[in-house]
Amino acid sequence: MVVNVVINGYGTIGKRIADAILLQDDMKLIGISKTKPDFSALLAYHSGIHIYAPKENIERFENAGISVAGSIEDMLSNADIVIDATPQGVGAKYKPLYEKHGLKAIFQGGEKADLVDISFNALCNYEKALGKRFVRVVSCNTTALCRIIWTLKTNFGVKKVRATIVRRGADPHEIKKGPIEALVPNPVTLPSHHGPDVKTIIPDVDIVTTAVVAPVSRMHMHIVNVELEKTVTADDVIDALDKAPRILLFSEKSGFNSTAAFIEWARDIGRKRYDIYEVPVFKESITVVNGNELWLMYGVHQEAIVVPENIDAIRAIFELERDGFNSINKTDNTLRILRRWP
């Protein structure tokens, strides 16, 4: 079976998911939607991707030299599933239209959990998403937390998690966001929303999170404290994380002493848009106190980490692979996601 996929929204996440779908042998990209004929629409058009637009905007595209394949409703009528990659909160407004067309749909982490049948992370709950109609791939920060917590939980047991999230202020292309010369609690009242979001995937975890927005654009960073059920050493944790999918360990001895180093590494190994799908962990940050209190720090590339999760979610919904690890391996091979480096 080949699933016909359309993407509603072709921004930071949408364009990356489109590229990933083009690499899959069990999916076909029918087209993407754009609301205005900007440079990303032009690039998609010259790449041979079919573009759909709101009826009232089609003339604008034609005037800009971009042929449009039809309206957004035309796009939906040709699909088996729609990936909603619209801005936060917009997906909920589109859901009735998806229902009207009898479509399955995947939403992103900016939408509320009660909009869908299940929130999704491939490593944690792939099998629970089999055959579902509406699925939500959780946010970049929640995705990273889930991968780390699930790996620790399945290897050592987890009593509680306390995490501080240092968030980027804006994506690299955004010019109307900040802060500049400030660190901003996000929010000032505690806790942040990330802990409850993790519990939509791992319901029984005791987790409290805080967050602060920093004047950077390329990555988030997490500082995580976990009380484990078992007595462990740092080497035990390193071994478990090293074996887990979509988690990579990087050593300060090799120059990995900042999130900037992660980005430069991704550029140097030839990743398109320097995308980092994995969770890059600062290896030397892994510290165990009193036998079971773990500390660690890692980066989160907010532009890319959820891309493989969307691919796996498609396979779960259509039951193309019933085993989550089979889907993870297939996606990782197509996106050249690494299990370790070097």
C-alpha positions as CSV (number, residue, x, y, z in Angstrom):
1,M,0.0,0.0,0.0
2,V,1.2,3.5,-0.8
3,V,-0.5,6.3,1.2
4,N,-1.4,9.5,-0.6
5,V,-0.2,12.4,1.7
6,V,-0.9,16.1,1.5
7,I,0.6,18.8,3.8
8,N,-1.5,21.7,4.9
9,G,1.2,24.3,5.7
10,Y,4.7,24.6,4.2
11,G,6.7,26.4,6.8
12,T,9.5,25.3,9.1
13,I,8.0,21.9,9.8
14,G,5.9,21.3,6.7
15,K,8.7,21.7,4.2
16,R,10.8,19.2,6.2
17,I,8.1,16.7,6.4
18,A,7.5,17.0,2.6
19,D,11.2,16.3,1.9
20,A,11.0,13.2,4.2
21,I,7.8,11.9,2.6
22,L,9.6,12.1,-0.8
23,L,12.1,9.6,0.5
24,Q,9.6,6.9,1.5
25,D,8.6,4.0,-0.7
26,D,5.2,3.5,1.1
27,M,4.1,7.2,0.8
28,K,3.4,9.6,-2.0
29,L,3.4,13.4,-1.7
30,I,0.3,14.6,-3.6
31,G,0.9,18.3,-2.8
32,I,1.3,21.1,-0.2
33,S,-0.7,24.2,0.6
34,K,0.6,27.7,0.7
35,T,-1.3,30.9,1.4
36,K,1.0,33.3,-0.3
37,P,3.5,33.1,-3.2
38,D,6.7,33.6,-1.2
39,F,10.2,32.2,-1.9
40,S,9.4,28.9,-0.2
41,A,6.4,28.4,-2.6
42,L,8.7,29.3,-5.5
43,L,11.3,26.7,-4.4
44,A,8.6,24.0,-3.9
45,Y,7.2,24.8,-7.4
46,H,10.6,24.5,-9.1
47,S,11.2,21.3,-7.2
48,G,8.1,19.8,-8.9
49,I,5.9,19.8,-5.8
50,H,2.2,20.5,-6.6
51,I,1.0,23.6,-4.8
52,Y,-2.5,24.3,-3.7
53,A,-3.8,27.6,-2.3
54,P,-7.0,29.2,-0.9
55,K,-9.3,30.0,-3.8
56,E,-9.1,33.7,-3.2
57,N,-5.3,33.7,-3.4
58,I,-4.8,31.6,-6.6
59,E,-4.6,34.6,-8.8
60,R,-1.7,36.0,-6.7
61,F,0.3,32.8,-7.3
62,E,-0.4,32.9,-11.0
63,N,0.7,36.5,-11.2
64,A,3.9,35.5,-9.4
65,G,4.7,32.9,-12.0
66,I,3.7,29.9,-9.8
67,S,1.1,27.5,-11.4
68,V,-1.3,26.2,-8.8
69,A,-2.8,22.7,-9.0
70,G,-6.0,23.8,-7.3
71,S,-7.6,25.0,-4.1
72,I,-7.0,23.5,-0.7
73,E,-10.3,21.6,-0.9
74,D,-9.1,20.2,-4.2
75,M,-5.9,19.0,-2.5
76,L,-7.8,17.3,0.3
77,S,-10.0,15.5,-2.2
78,N,-7.0,13.7,-3.6
79,A,-5.5,12.5,-0.2
80,D,-5.7,9.6,2.2
81,I,-4.2,11.7,5.0
82,V,-3.3,15.3,5.7
83,I,-0.4,16.4,7.7
84,D,-1.5,19.7,9.4
85,A,1.6,21.9,9.7
86,T,-0.3,25.1,10.1
87,P,0.6,27.7,12.8
88,Q,-0.4,26.9,16.4
89,G,-4.2,26.8,16.9
90,V,-5.0,26.9,13.2
91,G,-5.2,23.1,12.9
92,A,-8.2,23.0,15.2
93,K,-10.1,25.3,12.8
94,Y,-9.2,23.0,9.8
95,K,-10.3,19.8,11.5
96,P,-14.0,20.0,10.4
97,L,-12.8,20.4,6.8
98,Y,-10.7,17.2,7.2
99,E,-13.7,15.4,8.6
100,K,-15.9,16.7,5.8
101,H,-13.5,15.0,3.3
102,G,-13.3,11.8,5.3
103,L,-9.6,12.2,5.9
104,K,-7.3,10.9,8.6
105,A,-5.0,13.7,9.9
106,I,-1.8,14.3,11.9
107,F,-1.6,17.5,13.9
108,Q,1.5,19.1,15.5
109,G,2.3,19.8,19.1
110,G,0.9,23.3,19.1
111,E,-2.6,21.9,19.0
112,K,-4.4,20.7,22.2
113,A,-4.3,17.1,23.1
114,D,-8.1,16.8,23.3
115,L,-8.3,17.6,19.6
116,V,-7.1,14.1,18.6
117,D,-7.5,10.4,19.4
118,I,-3.9,10.1,20.7
119,S,-0.7,12.0,21.2
120,F,2.2,10.3,19.6
121,N,5.9,9.5,20.1
122,A,7.2,6.6,18.0
123,L,9.5,5.2,20.7
124,C,6.9,5.3,23.5
125,N,3.5,4.5,22.1
126,Y,3.6,3.5,18.4
127,E,1.4,0.5,18.8
128,K,-1.3,2.5,20.6
129,A,-1.7,4.7,17.5
130,L,-2.4,1.8,15.1
131,G,-5.5,2.5,13.1
132,K,-6.3,5.8,14.8
133,R,-7.9,8.6,12.7
134,F,-6.5,11.8,14.4
135,V,-3.0,11.8,15.9
136,R,-1.0,14.6,17.4
137,V,2.8,14.5,17.2
138,V,3.9,16.2,20.3
139,S,6.2,19.3,20.3
140,C,9.9,19.3,19.8
141,N,10.6,19.7,23.6
142,T,8.1,17.0,24.5
143,T,9.5,14.7,21.9
144,A,13.0,15.0,23.3
145,L,11.8,14.6,26.9
146,C,9.8,11.5,25.9
147,R,12.8,9.8,24.2
148,I,15.1,10.4,27.1
149,I,12.5,9.5,29.9
150,W,11.3,6.4,28.1
151,T,14.8,5.1,27.6
152,L,15.6,5.7,31.3
153,K,12.2,4.3,32.4
154,T,12.5,1.0,30.4
155,N,16.1,0.5,31.6
156,F,16.2,1.6,35.2
157,G,12.7,2.8,36.2
158,V,11.9,6.4,36.9
159,K,10.6,7.8,40.2
160,K,10.4,11.5,39.2
161,V,11.7,14.0,36.6
162,R,12.5,17.7,37.1
163,A,13.6,19.6,34.0
164,T,14.5,23.1,33.0
165,I,14.0,24.0,29.4
166,V,16.1,26.8,27.8
167,R,14.0,27.7,24.8
168,R,15.2,29.4,21.7
169,G,13.6,32.8,21.2
170,A,12.7,32.4,17.5
171,D,13.5,30.1,14.6
172,P,16.4,31.4,12.4
173,H,14.2,32.9,9.8
174,E,11.9,34.8,12.2
175,I,12.6,38.5,12.5
176,K,9.6,39.7,14.6
177,K,10.3,37.7,17.7
178,G,12.6,38.1,20.7
179,P,13.8,38.5,23.3
180,I,17.0,40.5,22.8
181,E,19.2,41.1,25.8
182,A,16.9,39.2,28.1
183,L,16.1,35.8,29.6
184,V,12.3,35.5,30.0
185,P,10.6,33.0,32.2
186,N,8.1,31.1,30.1
187,P,5.9,31.3,32.1
188,V,6.7,33.1,35.3
189,T,4.2,30.9,37.2
190,L,5.4,27.3,37.5
191,P,5.3,24.7,36.2
192,S,5.5,25.0,32.4
193,H,3.2,23.1,30.0
194,H,5.9,20.6,29.0
195,G,5.4,18.3,32.0
196,P,1.6,17.8,31.4
197,D,2.4,17.3,27.7
198,V,4.8,14.5,28.4
199,K,2.1,12.8,30.5
200,T,-0.1,12.6,27.4
201,I,2.5,10.1,26.2
202,I,3.9,8.6,29.5
203,P,0.9,9.0,31.9
204,D,2.5,7.5,35.0
205,V,5.6,9.7,35.1
206,D,6.1,12.2,37.9
207,I,7.4,15.2,36.1
208,V,7.6,19.0,36.7
209,T,9.2,21.4,34.2
210,T,10.2,25.0,34.1
211,A,11.2,27.0,31.0
212,V,13.0,30.2,30.1
213,V,13.3,31.8,26.7
214,A,16.8,32.8,25.6
215,P,18.0,35.2,22.8
216,V,19.2,32.4,20.5
217,S,17.5,30.9,17.4
218,R,19.0,27.5,16.5
219,M,18.3,25.1,19.4
220,H,16.7,24.5,22.8
221,M,18.7,23.0,25.6
222,H,17.3,20.8,28.5
223,I,18.8,20.5,32.0
224,V,17.3,17.4,33.4
225,N,17.3,15.8,36.9
226,V,15.9,12.2,37.2
227,E,15.5,10.1,40.3
228,L,15.8,6.5,39.1
229,E,14.4,3.4,40.8
230,K,17.6,1.4,40.4
231,T,21.1,2.2,41.6
232,V,23.2,3.0,38.6
233,T,26.5,4.4,37.4
234,A,27.1,7.1,34.8
235,D,28.4,4.4,32.5
236,D,25.2,2.4,32.9
237,V,23.2,5.5,31.7
238,I,25.7,6.2,28.9
239,D,25.3,2.6,27.7
240,A,21.5,2.8,27.7
241,L,21.3,6.1,25.9
242,D,24.0,4.9,23.4
243,K,21.8,1.9,22.4
244,A,18.5,3.9,22.1
245,P,17.2,5.1,18.7
246,R,17.3,8.8,17.9
247,I,19.6,9.7,20.8
248,L,23.3,10.5,20.2
249,L,26.1,11.1,22.7
250,F,28.7,13.8,21.9
251,S,31.9,14.3,23.9
252,E,33.4,17.6,25.0
253,K,36.8,16.0,24.3
254,S,35.8,16.2,20.6
255,G,34.9,19.8,20.8
256,F,31.1,19.4,21.5
257,N,30.8,22.1,24.2
258,S,27.8,24.0,23.0
259,T,24.6,23.8,20.8
260,A,26.6,25.7,18.2
261,A,28.9,22.7,17.9
262,F,26.0,20.4,17.2
263,I,24.8,22.7,14.4
264,E,28.3,22.9,12.9
265,W,28.5,19.1,13.0
266,A,25.2,18.7,11.2
267,R,26.5,21.1,8.5
268,D,29.8,19.3,8.2
269,I,28.2,15.8,7.7
270,G,26.0,17.2,5.0
271,R,22.6,17.4,6.6
272,K,20.1,19.4,4.6
273,R,19.3,22.6,6.4
274,Y,21.7,21.3,9.2
275,D,18.7,19.2,10.5
276,I,19.3,17.2,13.7
277,Y,16.6,14.6,14.1
278,E,18.4,13.0,17.0
279,V,18.6,14.2,20.6
280,P,22.3,15.3,21.0
281,V,23.4,14.6,24.6
282,F,26.5,16.2,26.2
283,K,28.1,13.0,27.3
284,E,30.2,14.5,30.1
285,S,27.0,16.0,31.6
286,I,25.8,12.6,32.5
287,T,26.3,12.5,36.3
288,V,24.9,10.2,39.0
289,V,24.6,11.4,42.6
290,N,23.8,9.2,45.6
291,G,23.5,6.1,43.3
292,N,20.2,7.0,41.7
293,E,20.0,10.7,41.1
294,L,20.8,11.4,37.5
295,W,21.7,14.8,35.9
296,L,22.2,15.4,32.2
297,M,22.0,18.1,29.5
298,Y,21.1,17.9,25.8
299,G,20.1,20.0,22.8
300,V,16.9,19.9,20.8
301,H,16.8,21.0,17.2
302,Q,13.3,22.4,17.2
303,E,13.1,22.6,13.4
304,A,13.7,18.9,12.7
305,I,13.2,16.6,15.7
306,V,9.5,15.9,15.0
307,V,10.0,15.1,11.3
308,P,10.7,11.4,11.7
309,E,7.8,11.1,14.2
310,N,5.4,12.4,11.6
311,I,6.6,9.7,9.2
312,D,6.2,7.0,11.8
313,A,2.7,8.3,12.7
314,I,1.6,7.8,9.1
315,R,2.7,4.2,9.2
316,A,0.9,3.6,12.5
317,I,-2.4,5.1,11.3
318,F,-2.4,3.0,8.2
319,E,-0.8,0.0,9.9
320,L,1.9,-0.1,7.2
321,E,4.1,-1.4,10.0
322,R,2.6,-2.9,13.1
323,D,5.9,-2.9,15.0
324,G,7.2,0.5,16.1
325,F,10.8,-0.4,15.8
326,N,10.4,-1.6,12.2
327,S,9.0,1.8,11.3
328,I,11.6,3.6,13.3
329,N,14.4,1.7,11.5
330,K,12.8,2.3,8.1
331,T,12.4,6.0,8.7
332,D,15.9,6.3,10.2
333,N,17.4,4.6,7.2
334,T,15.7,7.0,4.7
335,L,16.6,10.1,6.7
336,R,20.1,8.9,7.5
337,I,19.4,9.2,11.2
338,L,22.4,7.9,13.2
339,R,22.5,5.4,16.1
340,R,25.9,6.7,17.2
341,W,28.7,9.1,16.2
342,P,31.4,8.6,15.2
